Amino acid sequence: MPFRNIQELVALAQEGGKPISRVMLEQETQESGRPEADILAEMEASLRVMRAAAARGMEGVRSHSGMTGGNARKLRDYAAAGHGIAGETFLRALTYAVGVNEVNAGMGLVCATPTAGSCGVLPGVLLAAGEKLGKGDADLVAALFCAGAVGYVIANNALIAGAAGGCQAEVGSASAMAAAALVEL
């Protein structure tokens, strides 16, 4: 049975004694009619794209116009100097998020989570927290399914596009998805 809101999602997880990530994976399998292995492989590919975009962004990607870019590299260097007051994990999350956004601005490959405009939020949080907590790819993929469940609810009940709901719709949705991923981890 598909869920329409967070209350129904949590109830399904509690009734089945499963994490939200599993509920989402099962729903995706049921709705798409595709094998679970294929859906897992697709999410693993998304994780690889997120990692690659974060790494590429830290190399100093610039937009085609030259108006933006290079800040992830500066953040990486700042964090490496050890002078930050916000903490290593926060700075790493910020660096990854900015890097992914710079890859997007440079017309590179990113995952729209949930939109290209907010594409750095989820990978930034997920990758930095995963490193801090020593989580493997299977854990990160599960966290992405949990994030996807929250995104699914938002997309079916509200606005996620900045063009329709303003930047807060994009970044707010991405932040909620990142928070869900972090809780799953």
Biotite code that builds the C-alpha atoms (Angstrom):
import biotite.structure as struc

atoms = struc.array([
    struc.Atom([0.000, 0.000, 0.000], chain_id="A", res_id=1, res_name="MET", atom_name="CA", element="C"),
    struc.Atom([1.494, 3.342, -0.988], chain_id="A", res_id=2, res_name="PRO", atom_name="CA", element="C"),
    struc.Atom([1.878, 6.069, 1.599], chain_id="A", res_id=3, res_name="PHE", atom_name="CA", element="C"),
    struc.Atom([0.725, 9.628, 1.064], chain_id="A", res_id=4, res_name="ARG", atom_name="CA", element="C"),
    struc.Atom([2.178, 11.407, 4.064], chain_id="A", res_id=5, res_name="ASN", atom_name="CA", element="C"),
    struc.Atom([4.774, 10.986, 6.794], chain_id="A", res_id=6, res_name="ILE", atom_name="CA", element="C"),
    struc.Atom([2.236, 9.644, 9.280], chain_id="A", res_id=7, res_name="GLN", atom_name="CA", element="C"),
    struc.Atom([1.309, 6.803, 6.907], chain_id="A", res_id=8, res_name="GLU", atom_name="CA", element="C"),
    struc.Atom([4.991, 6.178, 6.122], chain_id="A", res_id=9, res_name="LEU", atom_name="CA", element="C"),
    struc.Atom([5.903, 5.869, 9.787], chain_id="A", res_id=10, res_name="VAL", atom_name="CA", element="C"),
    struc.Atom([2.883, 3.647, 10.450], chain_id="A", res_id=11, res_name="ALA", atom_name="CA", element="C"),
    struc.Atom([3.929, 1.285, 7.627], chain_id="A", res_id=12, res_name="LEU", atom_name="CA", element="C"),
    struc.Atom([7.455, 1.119, 9.023], chain_id="A", res_id=13, res_name="ALA", atom_name="CA", element="C"),
    struc.Atom([6.238, 0.463, 12.558], chain_id="A", res_id=14, res_name="GLN", atom_name="CA", element="C"),
    struc.Atom([3.637, -2.120, 11.526], chain_id="A", res_id=15, res_name="GLU", atom_name="CA", element="C"),
    struc.Atom([6.169, -4.016, 9.461], chain_id="A", res_id=16, res_name="GLY", atom_name="CA", element="C"),
    struc.Atom([9.007, -3.582, 11.953], chain_id="A", res_id=17, res_name="GLY", atom_name="CA", element="C"),
    struc.Atom([11.193, -2.181, 9.159], chain_id="A", res_id=18, res_name="LYS", atom_name="CA", element="C"),
    struc.Atom([13.180, 0.952, 8.556], chain_id="A", res_id=19, res_name="PRO", atom_name="CA", element="C"),
    struc.Atom([11.704, 3.657, 6.346], chain_id="A", res_id=20, res_name="ILE", atom_name="CA", element="C"),
    struc.Atom([14.304, 2.859, 3.710], chain_id="A", res_id=21, res_name="SER", atom_name="CA", element="C"),
    struc.Atom([12.893, -0.667, 3.341], chain_id="A", res_id=22, res_name="ARG", atom_name="CA", element="C"),
    struc.Atom([9.325, 0.653, 3.089], chain_id="A", res_id=23, res_name="VAL", atom_name="CA", element="C"),
    struc.Atom([10.414, 2.960, 0.275], chain_id="A", res_id=24, res_name="MET", atom_name="CA", element="C"),
    struc.Atom([12.336, 0.246, -1.543], chain_id="A", res_id=25, res_name="LEU", atom_name="CA", element="C"),
    struc.Atom([9.338, -2.089, -1.363], chain_id="A", res_id=26, res_name="GLU", atom_name="CA", element="C"),
    struc.Atom([7.005, 0.641, -2.609], chain_id="A", res_id=27, res_name="GLN", atom_name="CA", element="C"),
    struc.Atom([9.308, 1.443, -5.517], chain_id="A", res_id=28, res_name="GLU", atom_name="CA", element="C"),
    struc.Atom([9.510, -2.243, -6.415], chain_id="A", res_id=29, res_name="THR", atom_name="CA", element="C"),
    struc.Atom([5.736, -2.576, -6.288], chain_id="A", res_id=30, res_name="GLN", atom_name="CA", element="C"),
    struc.Atom([4.967, 0.644, -8.194], chain_id="A", res_id=31, res_name="GLU", atom_name="CA", element="C"),
    struc.Atom([7.563, 0.126, -10.915], chain_id="A", res_id=32, res_name="SER", atom_name="CA", element="C"),
    struc.Atom([7.205, -3.643, -11.284], chain_id="A", res_id=33, res_name="GLY", atom_name="CA", element="C"),
    struc.Atom([10.996, -3.834, -11.464], chain_id="A", res_id=34, res_name="ARG", atom_name="CA", element="C"),
    struc.Atom([13.159, -6.269, -9.495], chain_id="A", res_id=35, res_name="PRO", atom_name="CA", element="C"),
    struc.Atom([14.565, -5.024, -6.211], chain_id="A", res_id=36, res_name="GLU", atom_name="CA", element="C"),
    struc.Atom([18.107, -5.722, -7.429], chain_id="A", res_id=37, res_name="ALA", atom_name="CA", element="C"),
    struc.Atom([17.629, -3.311, -10.343], chain_id="A", res_id=38, res_name="ASP", atom_name="CA", element="C"),
    struc.Atom([16.308, -0.566, -8.095], chain_id="A", res_id=39, res_name="ILE", atom_name="CA", element="C"),
    struc.Atom([19.179, -1.050, -5.639], chain_id="A", res_id=40, res_name="LEU", atom_name="CA", element="C"),
    struc.Atom([21.672, -0.909, -8.516], chain_id="A", res_id=41, res_name="ALA", atom_name="CA", element="C"),
    struc.Atom([20.127, 2.346, -9.715], chain_id="A", res_id=42, res_name="GLU", atom_name="CA", element="C"),
    struc.Atom([20.438, 3.905, -6.262], chain_id="A", res_id=43, res_name="MET", atom_name="CA", element="C"),
    struc.Atom([24.038, 2.682, -6.006], chain_id="A", res_id=44, res_name="GLU", atom_name="CA", element="C"),
    struc.Atom([24.711, 4.421, -9.320], chain_id="A", res_id=45, res_name="ALA", atom_name="CA", element="C"),
    struc.Atom([23.195, 7.612, -7.912], chain_id="A", res_id=46, res_name="SER", atom_name="CA", element="C"),
    struc.Atom([25.521, 7.364, -4.918], chain_id="A", res_id=47, res_name="LEU", atom_name="CA", element="C"),
    struc.Atom([28.497, 7.031, -7.288], chain_id="A", res_id=48, res_name="ARG", atom_name="CA", element="C"),
    struc.Atom([27.367, 10.144, -9.165], chain_id="A", res_id=49, res_name="VAL", atom_name="CA", element="C"),
    struc.Atom([27.086, 12.056, -5.879], chain_id="A", res_id=50, res_name="MET", atom_name="CA", element="C"),
    struc.Atom([30.577, 10.998, -4.809], chain_id="A", res_id=51, res_name="ARG", atom_name="CA", element="C"),
    struc.Atom([32.068, 11.837, -8.189], chain_id="A", res_id=52, res_name="ALA", atom_name="CA", element="C"),
    struc.Atom([30.416, 15.274, -8.250], chain_id="A", res_id=53, res_name="ALA", atom_name="CA", element="C"),
    struc.Atom([31.676, 16.069, -4.738], chain_id="A", res_id=54, res_name="ALA", atom_name="CA", element="C"),
    struc.Atom([35.213, 14.997, -5.657], chain_id="A", res_id=55, res_name="ALA", atom_name="CA", element="C"),
    struc.Atom([35.166, 16.893, -8.948], chain_id="A", res_id=56, res_name="ARG", atom_name="CA", element="C"),
    struc.Atom([33.828, 20.008, -7.243], chain_id="A", res_id=57, res_name="GLY", atom_name="CA", element="C"),
    struc.Atom([36.741, 20.055, -4.815], chain_id="A", res_id=58, res_name="MET", atom_name="CA", element="C"),
    struc.Atom([39.132, 20.175, -7.775], chain_id="A", res_id=59, res_name="GLU", atom_name="CA", element="C"),
    struc.Atom([37.912, 23.677, -8.586], chain_id="A", res_id=60, res_name="GLY", atom_name="CA", element="C"),
    struc.Atom([35.130, 23.493, -11.176], chain_id="A", res_id=61, res_name="VAL", atom_name="CA", element="C"),
    struc.Atom([34.084, 26.815, -12.717], chain_id="A", res_id=62, res_name="ARG", atom_name="CA", element="C"),
    struc.Atom([30.828, 27.608, -14.476], chain_id="A", res_id=63, res_name="SER", atom_name="CA", element="C"),
    struc.Atom([30.943, 28.218, -18.227], chain_id="A", res_id=64, res_name="HIS", atom_name="CA", element="C"),
    struc.Atom([30.363, 31.917, -17.637], chain_id="A", res_id=65, res_name="SER", atom_name="CA", element="C"),
    struc.Atom([33.171, 31.995, -15.077], chain_id="A", res_id=66, res_name="GLY", atom_name="CA", element="C"),
    struc.Atom([30.887, 33.771, -12.642], chain_id="A", res_id=67, res_name="MET", atom_name="CA", element="C"),
    struc.Atom([30.876, 30.968, -10.111], chain_id="A", res_id=68, res_name="THR", atom_name="CA", element="C"),
    struc.Atom([33.092, 28.134, -9.005], chain_id="A", res_id=69, res_name="GLY", atom_name="CA", element="C"),
    struc.Atom([36.247, 27.349, -7.117], chain_id="A", res_id=70, res_name="GLY", atom_name="CA", element="C"),
    struc.Atom([34.741, 27.825, -3.681], chain_id="A", res_id=71, res_name="ASN", atom_name="CA", element="C"),
    struc.Atom([34.627, 24.127, -2.799], chain_id="A", res_id=72, res_name="ALA", atom_name="CA", element="C"),
    struc.Atom([38.362, 23.958, -3.342], chain_id="A", res_id=73, res_name="ARG", atom_name="CA", element="C"),
    struc.Atom([38.845, 26.987, -1.085], chain_id="A", res_id=74, res_name="LYS", atom_name="CA", element="C"),
    struc.Atom([36.649, 25.375, 1.577], chain_id="A", res_id=75, res_name="LEU", atom_name="CA", element="C"),
    struc.Atom([38.619, 22.125, 1.307], chain_id="A", res_id=76, res_name="ARG", atom_name="CA", element="C"),
    struc.Atom([41.891, 23.999, 1.776], chain_id="A", res_id=77, res_name="ASP", atom_name="CA", element="C"),
    struc.Atom([40.456, 26.006, 4.685], chain_id="A", res_id=78, res_name="TYR", atom_name="CA", element="C"),
    struc.Atom([39.276, 22.836, 6.413], chain_id="A", res_id=79, res_name="ALA", atom_name="CA", element="C"),
    struc.Atom([42.656, 21.185, 5.854], chain_id="A", res_id=80, res_name="ALA", atom_name="CA", element="C"),
    struc.Atom([44.379, 24.133, 7.554], chain_id="A", res_id=81, res_name="ALA", atom_name="CA", element="C"),
    struc.Atom([42.499, 23.218, 10.751], chain_id="A", res_id=82, res_name="GLY", atom_name="CA", element="C"),
    struc.Atom([41.338, 26.714, 11.630], chain_id="A", res_id=83, res_name="HIS", atom_name="CA", element="C"),
    struc.Atom([37.598, 26.125, 11.352], chain_id="A", res_id=84, res_name="GLY", atom_name="CA", element="C"),
    struc.Atom([35.420, 26.586, 14.409], chain_id="A", res_id=85, res_name="ILE", atom_name="CA", element="C"),
    struc.Atom([32.394, 24.707, 13.058], chain_id="A", res_id=86, res_name="ALA", atom_name="CA", element="C"),
    struc.Atom([33.941, 21.249, 13.210], chain_id="A", res_id=87, res_name="GLY", atom_name="CA", element="C"),
    struc.Atom([35.460, 18.921, 10.660], chain_id="A", res_id=88, res_name="GLU", atom_name="CA", element="C"),
    struc.Atom([32.253, 17.087, 9.710], chain_id="A", res_id=89, res_name="THR", atom_name="CA", element="C"),
    struc.Atom([30.304, 20.292, 9.165], chain_id="A", res_id=90, res_name="PHE", atom_name="CA", element="C"),
    struc.Atom([33.062, 21.759, 7.012], chain_id="A", res_id=91, res_name="LEU", atom_name="CA", element="C"),
    struc.Atom([33.309, 18.549, 5.004], chain_id="A", res_id=92, res_name="ARG", atom_name="CA", element="C"),
    struc.Atom([29.525, 18.537, 4.434], chain_id="A", res_id=93, res_name="ALA", atom_name="CA", element="C"),
    struc.Atom([29.656, 22.162, 3.358], chain_id="A", res_id=94, res_name="LEU", atom_name="CA", element="C"),
    struc.Atom([32.608, 21.514, 1.046], chain_id="A", res_id=95, res_name="THR", atom_name="CA", element="C"),
    struc.Atom([30.879, 18.557, -0.601], chain_id="A", res_id=96, res_name="TYR", atom_name="CA", element="C"),
    struc.Atom([27.602, 20.456, -0.964], chain_id="A", res_id=97, res_name="ALA", atom_name="CA", element="C"),
    struc.Atom([29.265, 23.480, -2.558], chain_id="A", res_id=98, res_name="VAL", atom_name="CA", element="C"),
    struc.Atom([31.350, 21.203, -4.776], chain_id="A", res_id=99, res_name="GLY", atom_name="CA", element="C"),
    struc.Atom([28.300, 19.380, -6.105], chain_id="A", res_id=100, res_name="VAL", atom_name="CA", element="C"),
    struc.Atom([26.537, 22.684, -6.728], chain_id="A", res_id=101, res_name="ASN", atom_name="CA", element="C"),
    struc.Atom([29.581, 23.964, -8.613], chain_id="A", res_id=102, res_name="GLU", atom_name="CA", element="C"),
    struc.Atom([29.606, 20.837, -10.767], chain_id="A", res_id=103, res_name="VAL", atom_name="CA", element="C"),
    struc.Atom([25.946, 21.551, -11.534], chain_id="A", res_id=104, res_name="ASN", atom_name="CA", element="C"),
    struc.Atom([26.774, 25.174, -12.436], chain_id="A", res_id=105, res_name="ALA", atom_name="CA", element="C"),
    struc.Atom([29.528, 23.840, -14.700], chain_id="A", res_id=106, res_name="GLY", atom_name="CA", element="C"),
    struc.Atom([26.989, 21.651, -16.516], chain_id="A", res_id=107, res_name="MET", atom_name="CA", element="C"),
    struc.Atom([28.387, 18.476, -14.964], chain_id="A", res_id=108, res_name="GLY", atom_name="CA", element="C"),
    struc.Atom([26.552, 15.330, -13.908], chain_id="A", res_id=109, res_name="LEU", atom_name="CA", element="C"),
    struc.Atom([24.665, 15.559, -10.601], chain_id="A", res_id=110, res_name="VAL", atom_name="CA", element="C"),
    struc.Atom([21.670, 13.875, -8.974], chain_id="A", res_id=111, res_name="CYS", atom_name="CA", element="C"),
    struc.Atom([18.655, 16.143, -8.639], chain_id="A", res_id=112, res_name="ALA", atom_name="CA", element="C"),
    struc.Atom([17.874, 15.641, -4.959], chain_id="A", res_id=113, res_name="THR", atom_name="CA", element="C"),
    struc.Atom([15.111, 16.662, -5.387], chain_id="A", res_id=114, res_name="PRO", atom_name="CA", element="C"),
    struc.Atom([16.146, 19.338, -7.921], chain_id="A", res_id=115, res_name="THR", atom_name="CA", element="C"),
    struc.Atom([19.372, 20.367, -9.621], chain_id="A", res_id=116, res_name="ALA", atom_name="CA", element="C"),
    struc.Atom([19.215, 23.683, -7.773], chain_id="A", res_id=117, res_name="GLY", atom_name="CA", element="C"),
    struc.Atom([19.463, 21.907, -4.429], chain_id="A", res_id=118, res_name="SER", atom_name="CA", element="C"),
    struc.Atom([21.645, 19.039, -5.632], chain_id="A", res_id=119, res_name="CYS", atom_name="CA", element="C"),
    struc.Atom([24.439, 19.577, -3.099], chain_id="A", res_id=120, res_name="GLY", atom_name="CA", element="C"),
    struc.Atom([22.471, 19.421, 0.148], chain_id="A", res_id=121, res_name="VAL", atom_name="CA", element="C"),
    struc.Atom([21.783, 15.687, 0.364], chain_id="A", res_id=122, res_name="LEU", atom_name="CA", element="C"),
    struc.Atom([25.183, 14.493, -0.938], chain_id="A", res_id=123, res_name="PRO", atom_name="CA", element="C"),
    struc.Atom([26.987, 16.955, 1.322], chain_id="A", res_id=124, res_name="GLY", atom_name="CA", element="C"),
    struc.Atom([25.255, 15.709, 4.457], chain_id="A", res_id=125, res_name="VAL", atom_name="CA", element="C"),
    struc.Atom([25.190, 12.049, 3.429], chain_id="A", res_id=126, res_name="LEU", atom_name="CA", element="C"),
    struc.Atom([28.835, 11.749, 2.411], chain_id="A", res_id=127, res_name="LEU", atom_name="CA", element="C"),
    struc.Atom([30.249, 13.700, 5.353], chain_id="A", res_id=128, res_name="ALA", atom_name="CA", element="C"),
    struc.Atom([28.079, 11.907, 7.924], chain_id="A", res_id=129, res_name="ALA", atom_name="CA", element="C"),
    struc.Atom([28.808, 8.535, 6.334], chain_id="A", res_id=130, res_name="GLY", atom_name="CA", element="C"),
    struc.Atom([32.537, 9.172, 6.628], chain_id="A", res_id=131, res_name="GLU", atom_name="CA", element="C"),
    struc.Atom([32.240, 10.403, 10.218], chain_id="A", res_id=132, res_name="LYS", atom_name="CA", element="C"),
    struc.Atom([30.139, 7.397, 11.229], chain_id="A", res_id=133, res_name="LEU", atom_name="CA", element="C"),
    struc.Atom([32.197, 4.849, 9.258], chain_id="A", res_id=134, res_name="GLY", atom_name="CA", element="C"),
    struc.Atom([29.208, 3.764, 7.156], chain_id="A", res_id=135, res_name="LYS", atom_name="CA", element="C"),
    struc.Atom([29.546, 1.649, 4.021], chain_id="A", res_id=136, res_name="GLY", atom_name="CA", element="C"),
    struc.Atom([27.823, 1.960, 0.689], chain_id="A", res_id=137, res_name="ASP", atom_name="CA", element="C"),
    struc.Atom([24.914, -0.280, 1.695], chain_id="A", res_id=138, res_name="ALA", atom_name="CA", element="C"),
    struc.Atom([24.170, 2.044, 4.609], chain_id="A", res_id=139, res_name="ASP", atom_name="CA", element="C"),
    struc.Atom([24.395, 5.114, 2.390], chain_id="A", res_id=140, res_name="LEU", atom_name="CA", element="C"),
    struc.Atom([22.088, 3.548, -0.185], chain_id="A", res_id=141, res_name="VAL", atom_name="CA", element="C"),
    struc.Atom([19.562, 2.760, 2.562], chain_id="A", res_id=142, res_name="ALA", atom_name="CA", element="C"),
    struc.Atom([19.812, 6.367, 3.726], chain_id="A", res_id=143, res_name="ALA", atom_name="CA", element="C"),
    struc.Atom([19.098, 7.510, 0.164], chain_id="A", res_id=144, res_name="LEU", atom_name="CA", element="C"),
    struc.Atom([15.923, 5.419, 0.101], chain_id="A", res_id=145, res_name="PHE", atom_name="CA", element="C"),
    struc.Atom([14.855, 7.002, 3.391], chain_id="A", res_id=146, res_name="CYS", atom_name="CA", element="C"),
    struc.Atom([15.570, 10.444, 1.922], chain_id="A", res_id=147, res_name="ALA", atom_name="CA", element="C"),
    struc.Atom([13.627, 9.416, -1.159], chain_id="A", res_id=148, res_name="GLY", atom_name="CA", element="C"),
    struc.Atom([10.611, 8.526, 0.957], chain_id="A", res_id=149, res_name="ALA", atom_name="CA", element="C"),
    struc.Atom([10.541, 12.023, 2.424], chain_id="A", res_id=150, res_name="VAL", atom_name="CA", element="C"),
    struc.Atom([11.036, 13.522, -1.031], chain_id="A", res_id=151, res_name="GLY", atom_name="CA", element="C"),
    struc.Atom([8.202, 11.359, -2.333], chain_id="A", res_id=152, res_name="TYR", atom_name="CA", element="C"),
    struc.Atom([5.833, 12.717, 0.308], chain_id="A", res_id=153, res_name="VAL", atom_name="CA", element="C"),
    struc.Atom([6.877, 16.305, -0.329], chain_id="A", res_id=154, res_name="ILE", atom_name="CA", element="C"),
    struc.Atom([6.614, 15.993, -4.117], chain_id="A", res_id=155, res_name="ALA", atom_name="CA", element="C"),
    struc.Atom([3.121, 14.514, -3.830], chain_id="A", res_id=156, res_name="ASN", atom_name="CA", element="C"),
    struc.Atom([1.832, 17.085, -1.355], chain_id="A", res_id=157, res_name="ASN", atom_name="CA", element="C"),
    struc.Atom([3.710, 20.332, -1.917], chain_id="A", res_id=158, res_name="ALA", atom_name="CA", element="C"),
    struc.Atom([6.137, 22.098, -4.221], chain_id="A", res_id=159, res_name="LEU", atom_name="CA", element="C"),
    struc.Atom([9.767, 21.118, -4.729], chain_id="A", res_id=160, res_name="ILE", atom_name="CA", element="C"),
    struc.Atom([10.654, 23.328, -7.682], chain_id="A", res_id=161, res_name="ALA", atom_name="CA", element="C"),
    struc.Atom([12.120, 26.744, -7.061], chain_id="A", res_id=162, res_name="GLY", atom_name="CA", element="C"),
    struc.Atom([10.286, 28.077, -10.126], chain_id="A", res_id=163, res_name="ALA", atom_name="CA", element="C"),
    struc.Atom([6.969, 27.188, -8.499], chain_id="A", res_id=164, res_name="ALA", atom_name="CA", element="C"),
    struc.Atom([7.617, 27.489, -4.759], chain_id="A", res_id=165, res_name="GLY", atom_name="CA", element="C"),
    struc.Atom([10.730, 29.622, -4.452], chain_id="A", res_id=166, res_name="GLY", atom_name="CA", element="C"),
    struc.Atom([14.172, 28.572, -3.344], chain_id="A", res_id=167, res_name="CYS", atom_name="CA", element="C"),
    struc.Atom([12.808, 27.469, 0.029], chain_id="A", res_id=168, res_name="GLN", atom_name="CA", element="C"),
    struc.Atom([10.830, 24.748, -1.765], chain_id="A", res_id=169, res_name="ALA", atom_name="CA", element="C"),
    struc.Atom([14.030, 23.311, -3.271], chain_id="A", res_id=170, res_name="GLU", atom_name="CA", element="C"),
    struc.Atom([16.412, 23.746, -0.383], chain_id="A", res_id=171, res_name="VAL", atom_name="CA", element="C"),
    struc.Atom([13.777, 23.051, 2.257], chain_id="A", res_id=172, res_name="GLY", atom_name="CA", element="C"),
    struc.Atom([12.855, 19.775, 0.565], chain_id="A", res_id=173, res_name="SER", atom_name="CA", element="C"),
    struc.Atom([16.512, 18.829, 0.167], chain_id="A", res_id=174, res_name="ALA", atom_name="CA", element="C"),
    struc.Atom([17.156, 19.666, 3.830], chain_id="A", res_id=175, res_name="SER", atom_name="CA", element="C"),
    struc.Atom([14.276, 17.491, 4.974], chain_id="A", res_id=176, res_name="ALA", atom_name="CA", element="C"),
    struc.Atom([15.568, 14.659, 2.792], chain_id="A", res_id=177, res_name="MET", atom_name="CA", element="C"),
    struc.Atom([19.094, 15.100, 4.175], chain_id="A", res_id=178, res_name="ALA", atom_name="CA", element="C"),
    struc.Atom([17.776, 15.086, 7.738], chain_id="A", res_id=179, res_name="ALA", atom_name="CA", element="C"),
    struc.Atom([15.925, 11.832, 7.038], chain_id="A", res_id=180, res_name="ALA", atom_name="CA", element="C"),
    struc.Atom([19.070, 10.292, 5.559], chain_id="A", res_id=181, res_name="ALA", atom_name="CA", element="C"),
    struc.Atom([21.064, 11.351, 8.596], chain_id="A", res_id=182, res_name="LEU", atom_name="CA", element="C"),
    struc.Atom([18.514, 9.781, 10.959], chain_id="A", res_id=183, res_name="VAL", atom_name="CA", element="C"),
    struc.Atom([18.610, 6.557, 8.917], chain_id="A", res_id=184, res_name="GLU", atom_name="CA", element="C"),
    struc.Atom([22.403, 6.473, 9.245], chain_id="A", res_id=185, res_name="LEU", atom_name="CA", element="C"),
])
